[in-house]
C-alpha cells in the first residue's frame, strides 16, 4: 500500500456515502446524515489526511457548497459524465447531462463484471442502465424507488397510507398489495432491460445490483432471473475510486 489517501464522496438525495481510499485499499467507509455533517467532519479528523477528494453530487449545489466549506482547504473534484472515460463510451444524446452517480456506477460496474451488464442502482430513485461488453453505455431508465413508490400512493390517495406487508405471491391485504406492487414494478423494469440488452447483443446480460434498497429487491430478482445476480455494496464509490486513481479531468468545485 503506497501513496496518499483519496476521500471519495457520493452525495445522494438522502445521505452522504463516503470512503477513504489508498491505492487499491479502502481504509474506511461510512454513511453521514446531512443534518449532522459536523459529526462526520470531526470523525474524519481522526483518520489519515487525504491528499484530494473526488465525488459525485445529485443532492444539489447547496449540498456541494456545504461539503466544500467543511473540507476546505481540501478541494473537491466533482465528477461529470463524459463522452468517453475509463474505457467506457457514453451514448447519451448529451453525455454531460447523464447523472454523475449513474456514470460513476457504470465505471464501478466494470470492475466487477466485464460482460454485458444491466447496472441497477436501487435508491430513492432506481436507475437501470445497459452496458455492453464492449464498453458502450447504451442508455437506461429512471423510476421511483421502492420507498418513493409507496410514499407516492400514500400522498396521492386518501386512505392507503403506508401499511407494511410481506413479499408474497398473492397479496391479501392493502399493505401486501402496495409492497408487492412496488416490488413487481421495480423487478419488471429490471427484467425488461435485461431482456432488451440480451436481445441487442445476442448474449445473456448479467444484472449488477447496488444501492440502499438492494436487499429488498435481491430476493425477487434471484427468483426471476435465469442468470446469476451480482450484488455490490457502494458501486458509486468503486467508480470514484477508479477515477481518484488518476482517470479524471480536473474540475474543482
N, C-alpha and C positions, 0 to 999 in steps of 0.2 A: 504494500500500500504506500503510495507516494503522491506528492502534490498537495496543493491546498484544497480545502473543502469548498463545495458549492452549495448554497442554500437554494432549494427548489420550492416553488410556491404555486399551488393550484388554488386560485381564488374562485371558488364556486359560488353558486347562488345562495347557499345556506350556510356554508362554513369554509374555513381555510384548511386545506390539507398541505402539509409541508414535509420536507425531508432534508437532512444534511448528508451530502454525498461526497465521498473522497475516492476518486478513481472509480473502480467498479464496486466499491463497498459502500453500503448505506449505513452510516453511523447511527443516525437517529431518524425517527419519523413520528408524525402525530397529526392530530386534528385540533384546531383552535376555533373558539367561538368568537364571532365578530364583536359580540357585546363585551368581551374581556380580552382584547388583544394585548393589553398591558401585561397580563399574566404570562402570555406567550412570549412577549418580549423579554420578560425577566428570566424565563426559563432558557431562552436562547443564550443569555449572557453567561450561563454556566457551561456552555458547550464550546468546542473548538471554534474559533472565529472563522467564518467563511471569507474567502477572497472575493467572491462575487455571488450574485443572486440572479437566477433566471426563473421566469414564471409565466403563467397564462392567467388571464383575468376575464371572467364573464360576469363579474359582480358589479361592473360599472366603474366610472372614473373616480367616484368618491372613495371607494374601497382601495383603488390603486394609490390614490393620494395618501390615504391613511397609512397604508403599508410602507410607502416611501418615506413618510415622516418618521415612522417608528424605526426604520432600519438605517436612516441617514447616519453617517455619510456613505454607507454601502449602497452603491447604485443597483437598481433592479433592471435587468434587460427583459422586457416583456415580449413574449413570442407573438408573432403574427404569421398567419398561414402564408406560404409562398407557393409559387407555381411548381417549384421543384426543390426538394430538400431531403437530406438524409436517405437518398436512394428512392424516394417516392415522387411521383408526378401527380399534381393536383388538377383534376379535370373539372373543378367548379367553374361555372361561367365567369365568375370574378373571383379568382383564387384567394385574394386578400380578404374577402368577405366571409370565408369559412371561419367558423368559430375556432379560437385558438385552442380551446380544450379538445375539440374534435381532432384537430391537426396533431396535437401532442399525443392523443390516444392512438392515432394511426401510426405515428412514428414509434411509439412504445410497443404497439402490437407486433411490429416487425421483429422485435427481439424475442418474441415468444412463439411465433409461427410464421414461416416464410411461404406457405402455400396460400391459396385463395382463402380469404378470411372475411367474415362478417364481424365487424367490430361494434360491440354494443356497450354503451355507457348508460347504465341504469341509475339515474339520479333524479333530481327534481323534474327535469325533462329527460326523456330517453332518446338517445341518438342511435341509429342503426346504419352503419356505413359499410360500403362494399369496397374491399381492397383486393386487387388481383395478385396472383403470384409474381407477375412481372413488376409490381410496384406501382400500379395505377390505381389511384383513388377515383372510382367511377362515379360516386355520388352516394347520397343516403337520405334518411328521413329523420324528422324530429317529431315526437309525440309527447303528450303529457305523461309524466312518470306515474308510478303506482299511487303514491300519496296524493299527487295533484289530481288524478282522475277521481279519486274518492272525494277530495275536497270540492271539486267542481260540482259533483252531484249534490253534496251537502249544501253548497251555497246557492245552487240553481233550482232547488226544489224546496217545498215547504215541510215535508215530513220525513225525508230519508235520513238525514243526519249522517253520522259517522259510526254506524254499528260495526262491531267486529264480526269476523266469520272465518272459518277454516277453509282450506283448499279441498274441495270435494268434486266429484263428478257431476252430481245433480243437486245443486243448491236448493235448500228447502227453508230458508229464512232470508229476510231482507239483507242482513249482514253478509251471509254467504253469497247471495246473489250479486251484491256490489263487489265484494272482494274477488270472486271468481270471474265476474265480468271484466274487471280490470286486468286480471292475470291472463285471461284468454285473449283480450285485445292486444296486450303487450307481446305475449308469446306469438300470436298470429302474425304480428308485424315483423318479428324477427324471422320466423319461418318463411314468410313470403320473400324477404330479402335474400335469405339463404338459397331459396329455390331459384330466384332470378339470377343471382350470381353464378350458381351452378349451371344454369341453362346458358348463360352468356359465355362461360369459359369452356363448357363441356367437361368440367371437373367438379368433384364434390367439394363444396366450400365448408370450412370449419367455422364454428361460432366461437368467438372470444368474448367473454362477458366480464365486465368490471362495473364499479360504481356502488353507491350506498345501498341500492336495492337488489344487488346481485344475488344475495342469499334468498330473497323472496322469489326471484324468477328461476333460479337454477333448477329446483326440483321439477318445475313444469317443463323446462326445456330439455332436461335429461330424459324425461318420459316421452317427449315428442320427437326429438332429433334422432336421425339414423346415423349420425356421426358423433364422435366424442365432443363434449363441450369443454372448453378450456376456460377456467375461472382464474382471474388475475386480480390481485389487490393493487390499487394505486397505479393503474395503467398510465394515467396522465403524467404522474411523476416519473415513470420509466421513460417516457418520451422526452421529458425535460432533462433527465439525467444524460441522455444521449446528446442533446443539444448543448448542455453545460460542458460536455467534454470537448466542445470546440466547433460543432457544425451549426453555428447560429450567427446571423449578422448582428452587428452591434446596433441596438436601438434602445437607448436608455429612456426611462420614464421619470 
